[in-house]
Each structure stands twice: as C-alpha cells, then as structure tokens.
Amino acid sequence: MIDELKTKKGMTLVETAVALALMLVIGGALVSFAVGGLSLSNSSNIRAAATRLAEEKMELIKSTEHNNKMAIQTGDFSSLISSTDHPGFGSNATFFTRTVTVTSVGTPPDRVIVAVCVYWDEKGRIGNCASGMNAVKLSTYITKWE
C-alpha cells in the first residue's frame, strides 16, 4: 500500500503555490495593460473633442468673413465650453477653454492671423496654450478682400 502511494504522480504544495504566484503576476500585468489602454483612449477622446471645437470655431470665422464681407475684429476672445453641451463628445464631463486671437498683419491691415486654441485640465495637469500641454492650436491667415 505504501509503495502504491509513492508511485502516484501529482502536484505538491510548492508546485501549486508557484503556479498560483505565476498566474497572479501574469493576471496583474494584463489588468495593468487594460487600465493603461483605457486611460489612453480617454485622453485621445478628449483631444479629439478639443480638435473639433477648434475646427468648429475656425470654420465659423472663415465662413463669416467670406459670406458677409465684414471685417474681423482684432483682439483676444475666450469662452468656457462643457463637453456635455455638445452632442457626440461622450458622457465624460470635460470643460474646455477656447481662445481666439486675431492679429493684423501688414499696412494697411489687409490680412489677419486667426489663432484658435482649445485647452483643458486632465488628471491634475492644467492646460496651457503657451506650453501646448493639454491644448490644441490652429491658425490661419485671412485676407480681407474689398
């Protein structure tokens, strides 16, 4: 009977513990990769929403100038926008600040540079147009045709 027990193959307690530890390490790495991927996806969605806001304002300025033949006022303009106010931005509430700077170029001022910047705060990092952190910047020249 004792000889019969010695010949049976099976896993020892040490082998089981090593296998369990290995599975925990691999499982933890997979969870870490999944969380990191979700975080990058969220950041990408926020950047895409900011790009849409910047493009929206730039197109509005260009179409107003072209269609109404009116002069664009120079100066700095700013507005606070919530992502929940715009359809298609998802359910995450992110507040964006959109600034528009219009600068005259040349004498007489027949051209202007329009710069639109949208920035936001994310994960404790404060957005800033000057540094480009958490910011999307677009600029274009508009010529005032008479």
C-alpha positions, 0 to 999 in steps of 0.5 A: 500500500505504501509503495502504491502511494509513492508511485502516484504522480501529482502536484505538491504544495510548492508546485501549486503555490508557484503556479498560483504566484505565476498566474497572479503576476501574469493576471496583474500585468494584463489588468495593468495593460487594460487600465493603461489602454483605457486611460489612453483612449480617454485622453485621445477622446478628449483631444479629439473633442478639443480638435473639433471645437477648434475646427468648429470655431475656425470654420465659423470665422472663415465662413463669416468673413467670406459670406458677409464681407465684414471685417474681423475684429482684432483682439483676444476672445475666450469662452468656457465650453462643457463637453456635455453641451455638445452632442457626440463628445461622450458622457465624460464631463470635460470643460474646455477653454477656447481662445481666439486671437486675431492679429493684423498683419501688414499696412494697411491691415489687409490680412489677419492671423486667426489663432484658435486654441482649445485647452483643458485640465486632465488628471491634475495637469492644467492646460496651457496654450503657451506650453501646448500641454493639454491644448490644441492650436490652429491658425490661419491667415485671412485676407480681407478682400474689398 
